[in-house]
Amino acid sequence: MEHNFGQGKKRLSPLLATMNLLACGLHTLREITDGAYRLLRAKLGARRTFFDHIRTLTTSLDFES
């Protein structure tokens, strides 16, 4: 990942778009095929809430790297 991110805007944008599409596809696949995942998603609610919590943790905690 570090190597790809260091290639500048020319390669970074397609890389991030590809990663986003892969993540969306994997979530969709899990939603279709995994009953436990569906139950967990129903209990936890929107993914946005999860990512809001992650964002809060990463902005309020001081990480060394």
VOKOLKE-156472 format. One record per residue (C-alpha): residue in three letters; x, y, z. Coordinates in Angstrom, 3 decimals. Layout:
! residues N
+-----+----------+----------+----------+
: res :       c1 :       c2 :       c3 :
+-----+----------+----------+----------+
: Ala :        X :        Y :        Z :
...
+-----+----------+----------+----------+
***
This chain:
! residues 65
+-----+----------+----------+----------+
: res :       c1 :       c2 :       c3 :
+-----+----------+----------+----------+
: Met :    0.000 :    0.000 :    0.000 :
: Glu :    2.743 :    2.441 :    0.895 :
: His :    4.346 :    2.018 :   -2.513 :
: Asn :    1.060 :    2.643 :   -4.354 :
: Phe :    0.189 :    5.696 :   -2.268 :
: Gly :    3.553 :    7.259 :   -3.075 :
: Gln :    2.912 :    7.320 :   -6.832 :
: Gly :    1.059 :   10.638 :   -6.853 :
: Lys :   -2.397 :   11.638 :   -8.025 :
: Lys :   -2.086 :    9.809 :  -11.336 :
: Arg :   -2.231 :    6.344 :   -9.721 :
: Leu :   -3.769 :    7.115 :   -6.324 :
: Ser :   -7.234 :    7.969 :   -7.593 :
: Pro :   -7.766 :    4.711 :   -9.525 :
: Leu :   -6.352 :    2.727 :   -6.611 :
: Leu :   -8.764 :    4.294 :   -4.112 :
: Ala :  -11.700 :    3.864 :   -6.493 :
: Thr :  -10.821 :    0.184 :   -6.952 :
: Met :  -10.502 :   -0.379 :   -3.209 :
: Asn :  -13.866 :    1.295 :   -2.645 :
: Leu :  -15.547 :   -0.918 :   -5.251 :
: Leu :  -13.982 :   -4.048 :   -3.761 :
: Ala :  -15.168 :   -3.113 :   -0.267 :
: Cys :  -18.692 :   -2.465 :   -1.513 :
: Gly :  -18.731 :   -5.778 :   -3.367 :
: Leu :  -17.504 :   -7.719 :   -0.349 :
: His :  -20.125 :   -6.135 :    1.922 :
: Thr :  -22.826 :   -6.977 :   -0.611 :
: Leu :  -21.600 :  -10.555 :   -0.932 :
: Arg :  -21.612 :  -10.997 :    2.846 :
: Glu :  -25.094 :   -9.490 :    3.042 :
: Ile :  -26.396 :  -12.025 :    0.502 :
: Thr :  -24.618 :  -15.164 :    1.726 :
: Asp :  -24.093 :  -14.839 :    5.483 :
: Gly :  -27.087 :  -14.998 :    7.844 :
: Ala :  -24.996 :  -14.098 :   10.910 :
: Tyr :  -23.700 :  -11.016 :    9.115 :
: Arg :  -27.279 :   -9.955 :    8.282 :
: Leu :  -28.275 :  -10.310 :   11.947 :
: Leu :  -25.249 :   -8.305 :   13.053 :
: Arg :  -25.945 :   -5.556 :   10.512 :
: Ala :  -29.592 :   -5.391 :   11.664 :
: Lys :  -28.517 :   -5.046 :   15.298 :
: Leu :  -25.773 :   -2.480 :   14.692 :
: Gly :  -27.762 :   -0.298 :   12.325 :
: Ala :  -26.262 :    1.894 :    9.639 :
: Arg :  -22.628 :    1.488 :    8.634 :
: Arg :  -22.326 :    5.243 :    8.852 :
: Thr :  -22.617 :    5.016 :   12.647 :
: Phe :  -19.734 :    2.532 :   12.772 :
: Phe :  -17.515 :    4.750 :   10.638 :
: Asp :  -18.477 :    7.806 :   12.721 :
: His :  -17.212 :    5.942 :   15.795 :
: Ile :  -13.975 :    5.002 :   14.034 :
: Arg :  -13.523 :    8.621 :   12.925 :
: Thr :  -14.033 :    9.834 :   16.492 :
: Leu :  -11.455 :    7.369 :   17.837 :
: Thr :   -8.835 :    8.252 :   15.257 :
: Thr :   -9.217 :   12.001 :   15.730 :
: Ser :   -9.317 :   12.004 :   19.514 :
: Leu :   -6.532 :    9.526 :   20.238 :
: Asp :   -2.853 :   10.214 :   19.737 :
: Phe :   -1.174 :    7.432 :   17.747 :
: Glu :    2.589 :    7.186 :   17.411 :
: Ser :    2.384 :    6.159 :   13.757 :
+-----+----------+----------+----------+
***
